[in-house]
C-alpha cells in the first residue's frame, strides 16, 4: 500500500495505441513531478531502445531470480512467446519516496494485478479510437508479421472489453490533446488527499 507522498498511475492500452509517444510528451509537460517506471523484460531491445531508459533488459535467469526474490510488483509472460515483462517494486517505491507521480505503462492484465496490490492507484486507458486506426498504426510500425498483428488485434479487442474497469479513458487521436488530458488527470489526482482519491 502506498502511504508516501507520491501516487501510482497506471496507463494501459492496445499495442500500437501510441502510449510511448504520448507519455514522452506527458513527462515533458507534466504540471507535477512525474516519472515513468522503467519495466524489466527478457525480450531483446528494438532499434533505438536504451537499457535503463526504455527497459531493463534481463536474461531469462536474471528475471527468474528477481521473481523468486519477490522484487516484482507484477510480472507476466506476454503474447505466449516466452518473453517476460515486469514492474520492479523499487522503481515504484523510489518515486513515491520522492513525492512523484509514478506512471506505469502496462497491459490490462498487469494493470489489474497492480490495482489489487495498490488499491489507490489511478487507472487510465489510452487507445486510438476505432479498430481500423489501431491496425493501420501496427502495420506502419513495420516491426511485426501479419500473424503477430492479427494476434495483437485480437488481444486489443479483449483489452477494450476491460475499459469499464478503468477510471479514465483517453483517446489518442491527437498526441498533444491526449497528453494534455493526461497531464490534467495527474494534476487533479496529485492534488487530491490520498484518502479521497478514487
C-alpha positions in Angstrom: 0.0 0.0 0.0 1.3 3.4 -0.9 1.5 5.6 2.2 4.1 8.0 0.8 3.6 11.4 -0.8 3.7 10.0 -4.3 0.9 8.3 -6.2 0.8 5.5 -8.7 -0.8 6.0 -12.2 -1.4 3.0 -14.4 -1.7 3.6 -18.2 -2.8 0.7 -20.4 -3.9 0.4 -23.9 -3.6 -1.8 -27.0 -0.2 -2.3 -28.6 0.1 0.4 -31.3 -2.1 2.9 -29.4 0.8 5.4 -29.2 1.4 5.1 -25.4 5.1 5.7 -25.5 4.8 8.8 -27.7 2.0 10.3 -25.6 3.9 9.5 -22.3 7.1 11.2 -23.6 5.0 14.4 -24.1 3.3 14.0 -20.7 6.7 13.8 -19.0 7.9 16.9 -20.8 4.8 18.9 -19.9 3.6 17.4 -16.6 2.4 20.0 -14.1 3.5 17.8 -11.2 6.8 15.9 -10.5 6.4 12.7 -12.6 8.5 9.7 -13.7 7.9 6.7 -15.9 8.6 3.5 -14.1 11.0 1.6 -16.3 9.8 -2.0 -16.8 12.1 -5.1 -17.0 11.8 -7.5 -19.9 13.5 -10.6 -21.3 12.9 -9.5 -24.9 15.8 -8.1 -26.9 16.0 -4.3 -27.4 14.3 -2.9 -30.5 16.3 -0.4 -32.6 16.8 2.8 -30.7 15.9 1.4 -27.3 18.3 2.1 -24.5 18.8 -0.1 -21.5 17.8 1.6 -18.2 15.8 4.2 -20.1 13.3 2.2 -22.1 13.5 -1.1 -20.3 15.8 -3.1 -18.0 16.8 -5.9 -20.4 17.3 -9.0 -18.4 18.3 -12.5 -19.2 15.8 -15.3 -18.5 17.8 -16.3 -15.5 18.1 -12.8 -14.1 14.4 -12.2 -14.5 13.5 -15.6 -12.9 15.8 -14.8 -9.9 14.2 -11.4 -9.3 10.7 -13.1 -9.4 11.9 -15.7 -6.9 13.1 -12.9 -4.5 9.7 -11.1 -4.8 11.2 -8.0 -6.4 8.3 -7.5 -8.9 5.1 -5.7 -8.2 3.7 -7.7 -11.2 5.3 -9.9 -13.9 3.9 -11.9 -16.7 4.7 -13.7 -20.0 3.4 -11.7 -22.9 1.9 -13.0 -26.1 2.8 -16.6 -25.3 6.3 -16.3 -26.8 8.3 -16.8 -23.7 9.1 -13.1 -23.3 8.6 -11.7 -19.8 7.7 -8.2 -18.7 7.5 -6.9 -15.1 7.4 -3.9 -12.8 10.1 -3.7 -10.2 8.9 -2.6 -6.7 11.9 -0.5 -6.2 11.1 1.6 -9.4 7.7 2.5 -7.8 8.9 3.0 -4.3 11.7 5.3 -5.2 9.3 7.6 -7.0 6.8 7.5 -4.1 9.6 8.5 -1.7 10.4 11.5 -3.9 6.7 12.6 -3.9 6.3 11.9 -7.6 3.5 10.7 -9.9 4.9 7.3 -10.8 3.5 6.2 -14.2 3.3 2.5 -15.1 2.8 1.7 -18.8 1.5 -1.9 -18.6 -1.1 -4.1 -20.2 -4.6 -4.7 -18.9 -3.8 -8.0 -17.1 -0.8 -6.3 -15.4 -2.9 -3.3 -14.5 -5.5 -5.4 -12.7 -2.7 -7.2 -10.7 -1.2 -3.8 -9.7 -4.6 -2.4 -8.8 -5.1 -5.3 -6.4 -1.7 -4.7 -4.8 -2.0 -0.9 -4.8 -5.8 -0.1 -4.4 -5.3 3.7 -4.6 -3.6 3.6 -8.0 -5.2 5.8 -10.7 -6.1 3.9 -13.8 -6.1 5.4 -17.4 -6.9 3.5 -20.6 -5.4 5.0 -23.7 -6.5 3.9 -27.2 -6.6 5.3 -30.7 -10.3 5.0 -31.3 -11.7 2.7 -34.0 -10.0 -0.7 -34.5 -9.2 0.2 -38.1 -6.9 3.0 -36.8 -5.1 0.6 -34.5 -4.4 -1.9 -37.3 -3.1 1.0 -39.5 -0.7 2.0 -36.8 0.5 -1.5 -36.2 1.2 -2.0 -39.9 3.0 1.3 -40.1 5.4 0.3 -37.3 6.8 -2.5 -39.5 8.0 -4.5 -36.5 5.5 -7.4 -36.6 4.5 -10.1 -39.1 0.9 -10.3 -40.3 0.4 -13.2 -37.9 1.7 -11.1 -35.0 -0.5 -8.1 -36.0 -3.6 -10.4 -36.0 -2.7 -11.7 -32.6 -2.2 -8.1 -31.2 -5.5 -7.0 -32.7 -7.3 -10.0 -31.1 -5.6 -9.0 -27.8 -6.7 -5.4 -28.3 -10.3 -6.4 -28.6 -10.1 -8.3 -25.4 -8.4 -5.4 -23.7 -11.1 -2.9 -24.8 -13.6 -5.1 -23.0 -11.9 -4.1 -19.8 -12.3 -0.4 -20.4 -15.1 0.0 -17.8 -12.7 -1.1 -15.1 -10.6 2.0 -15.6 -11.2 5.4 -14.0 -10.3 7.4 -17.1 -10.5 6.9 -20.9 -8.2 8.9 -23.1 -8.5 8.7 -26.9 -5.2 9.3 -28.7 -6.5 10.9 -31.9 -4.0 13.8 -31.4 -0.8 13.4 -29.3 -0.9 16.9 -27.9 -4.5 16.7 -26.9 -4.1 13.2 -25.3 -1.0 14.3 -23.4 -2.8 17.4 -22.2 -5.7 15.3 -20.9 -3.4 13.0 -19.0 -1.5 16.0 -17.6 -4.7 17.3 -16.2 -5.5 13.9 -14.7 -2.1 13.9 -13.0 -2.6 17.5 -11.6 -6.1 16.7 -10.3 -5.2 13.4 -8.7 -1.9 14.5 -7.2 -3.7 17.4 -5.5 -6.5 15.2 -4.0 -6.0 13.9 -0.5 -5.0 10.3 -0.7 -8.0 9.1 1.4 -10.3 10.8 -1.1 -8.6 9.7 -4.3 -10.7 7.4 -6.4 
